[in-house]
Amino acid sequence: MALASIITGVIDALYLPPLRKVVSQQIFRYGACGVLNMCLDAVWYFVIYHFIVCKQFVDLGFVVISPHIMSLIIVFPITFLTGFWLNRNVAFRVAHSQRERQLVRYLLSVVGSILLNYVCMKLLVEWCGVWPTPAKVLTTTFCAVYSYLMGRYFTFTQSHS
């Protein structure tokens, strides 16, 4: 795919010799894809919050959803799919077979990451007494490692089992 090749080329151009001594190319690509998807998430959130939800509460009849939460609900499937595409075509560069299986596995990985975020924050802040901001940094680091390992060894594995 041409777009994937362009993105990979840009990321690889940033993979400078000092970085090569510290991190593998695949991990660098994975991190760059994560940063790119996070930036896309922020842009989409801004657009949706200001121009689609228009900073208004949304009344669904059975529940009223605040504008910031409604924006999250709308943006999640967008960045879920861009994250899947980036990981599949840039970070892990897998064959184009088993797309549906990988999508389901990616969904399981994302759900696992959300649960892991919740559990880690609860444990670190409420049980261990760690301040929230350092707890969030530790949790994010742990979840990033978890997500990479899930992508590498579960979601985008090259095996056919």
C-alpha positions as CSV (number, residue, x, y, z in Angstrom):
1,M,0.0,0.0,0.0
2,A,1.4,3.4,-1.0
3,L,0.4,5.3,2.1
4,A,1.9,2.7,4.4
5,S,5.2,2.9,2.4
6,I,5.3,6.7,2.7
7,I,4.6,6.6,6.4
8,T,7.2,3.9,6.9
9,G,9.7,5.8,4.9
10,V,9.2,9.0,7.0
11,I,9.5,7.0,10.3
12,D,12.6,5.2,9.1
13,A,14.2,8.5,8.1
14,L,13.8,9.5,11.7
15,Y,15.4,6.3,12.9
16,L,18.8,7.8,13.3
17,P,22.0,6.0,14.2
18,P,22.0,6.9,17.9
19,L,18.5,5.4,18.3
20,R,19.6,2.2,16.5
21,K,21.9,1.5,19.4
22,V,19.0,1.7,21.9
23,V,15.9,0.4,20.3
24,S,15.0,-2.0,17.4
25,Q,13.5,-0.7,14.2
26,Q,10.2,-2.5,14.9
27,I,9.9,-1.0,18.4
28,F,10.7,2.5,17.0
29,R,8.1,2.1,14.3
30,Y,5.6,0.9,16.9
31,G,6.3,3.9,19.1
32,A,6.1,6.3,16.1
33,C,2.8,4.8,15.1
34,G,1.5,5.2,18.6
35,V,2.5,8.9,18.6
36,L,0.9,9.4,15.2
37,N,-2.3,7.8,16.3
38,M,-2.3,9.8,19.5
39,C,-2.0,13.0,17.5
40,L,-4.8,11.9,15.1
41,D,-6.9,11.2,18.2
42,A,-6.4,14.7,19.5
43,V,-7.2,16.3,16.2
44,W,-10.3,14.2,15.7
45,Y,-11.4,14.8,19.3
46,F,-11.0,18.6,18.8
47,V,-13.0,18.5,15.5
48,I,-15.8,16.3,16.9
49,Y,-16.1,18.2,20.2
50,H,-16.2,21.7,18.6
51,F,-17.9,21.0,15.3
52,I,-20.0,17.9,15.5
53,V,-21.0,17.7,19.2
54,C,-20.7,21.5,19.3
55,K,-19.9,21.4,23.0
56,Q,-23.6,20.4,23.7
57,F,-25.0,17.7,25.9
58,V,-26.5,14.9,23.9
59,D,-29.9,13.6,25.0
60,L,-30.4,10.0,23.8
61,G,-33.8,9.8,25.5
62,F,-32.7,7.3,28.1
63,V,-29.4,9.0,29.1
64,V,-27.9,12.4,28.7
65,I,-24.2,12.3,27.6
66,S,-21.8,15.2,28.3
67,P,-20.1,16.7,25.3
68,H,-16.6,15.6,26.2
69,I,-17.7,12.0,26.8
70,M,-19.8,11.9,23.6
71,S,-16.7,13.1,21.7
72,L,-14.7,10.2,23.2
73,I,-17.4,7.8,22.2
74,I,-17.4,9.1,18.6
75,V,-13.6,9.3,18.3
76,F,-12.8,5.9,19.7
77,P,-13.8,3.8,16.7
78,I,-11.9,6.1,14.4
79,T,-8.6,5.9,16.3
80,F,-9.2,2.2,17.0
81,L,-9.2,1.6,13.2
82,T,-6.3,4.0,12.4
83,G,-4.3,2.3,15.2
84,F,-5.1,-1.1,13.8
85,W,-4.1,0.0,10.3
86,L,-0.9,1.6,11.4
87,N,0.2,-1.4,13.5
88,R,-0.7,-3.8,10.8
89,N,0.8,-2.0,7.8
90,V,3.7,0.0,9.4
91,A,4.8,-1.3,12.8
92,F,4.4,-5.0,12.3
93,R,4.1,-5.2,8.4
94,V,2.1,-8.4,8.3
95,A,0.8,-10.2,5.2
96,H,-2.7,-9.2,4.1
97,S,-4.3,-12.5,5.1
98,Q,-6.3,-13.0,8.3
99,R,-7.4,-9.3,8.5
100,E,-10.6,-10.1,10.3
101,R,-8.9,-12.4,12.8
102,Q,-6.3,-9.7,13.5
103,L,-9.0,-7.1,13.9
104,V,-10.7,-9.2,16.6
105,R,-7.4,-9.9,18.3
106,Y,-6.6,-6.2,18.2
107,L,-9.9,-5.4,19.8
108,L,-9.2,-7.9,22.6
109,S,-5.8,-6.3,23.1
110,V,-7.3,-2.8,23.3
111,V,-9.9,-3.9,25.8
112,G,-7.2,-5.6,27.8
113,S,-5.2,-2.3,27.7
114,I,-8.2,-0.3,29.0
115,L,-8.8,-2.8,31.8
116,L,-5.1,-2.9,32.6
117,N,-5.0,0.9,32.8
118,Y,-8.0,0.9,35.2
119,V,-6.6,-1.9,37.4
120,C,-3.1,-0.4,37.6
121,M,-4.4,3.1,38.5
122,K,-6.6,1.7,41.2
123,L,-3.8,-0.4,42.6
124,L,-1.1,2.2,42.5
125,V,-3.2,5.2,43.7
126,E,-5.7,3.6,46.1
127,W,-3.8,0.7,47.5
128,C,-0.1,1.6,47.2
129,G,-0.6,5.4,47.8
130,V,1.4,6.5,44.7
131,W,0.5,10.0,43.6
132,P,-1.8,10.0,40.6
133,T,0.6,11.6,38.1
134,P,3.5,9.2,38.7
135,A,1.0,6.4,38.8
136,K,-0.3,7.4,35.4
137,V,3.3,7.5,34.0
138,L,4.0,4.0,35.4
139,T,0.7,2.7,34.1
140,T,1.2,4.2,30.6
141,T,4.7,2.7,30.4
142,F,3.4,-0.7,31.6
143,C,0.5,-0.6,29.1
144,A,2.7,0.4,26.2
145,V,4.9,-2.6,26.9
146,Y,1.8,-4.8,27.2
147,S,0.4,-3.4,23.9
148,Y,3.6,-4.0,22.0
149,L,3.9,-7.5,23.3
150,M,0.3,-8.2,22.4
151,G,0.7,-6.8,18.9
152,R,4.0,-8.7,18.4
153,Y,3.0,-12.1,19.8
154,F,-0.8,-12.2,19.6
155,T,-2.5,-9.8,17.3
156,F,0.0,-9.6,14.3
157,T,1.8,-12.9,14.7
158,Q,2.9,-14.4,11.5
159,S,1.8,-18.0,12.4
160,H,-1.3,-19.5,10.8
161,S,-2.5,-21.3,13.9
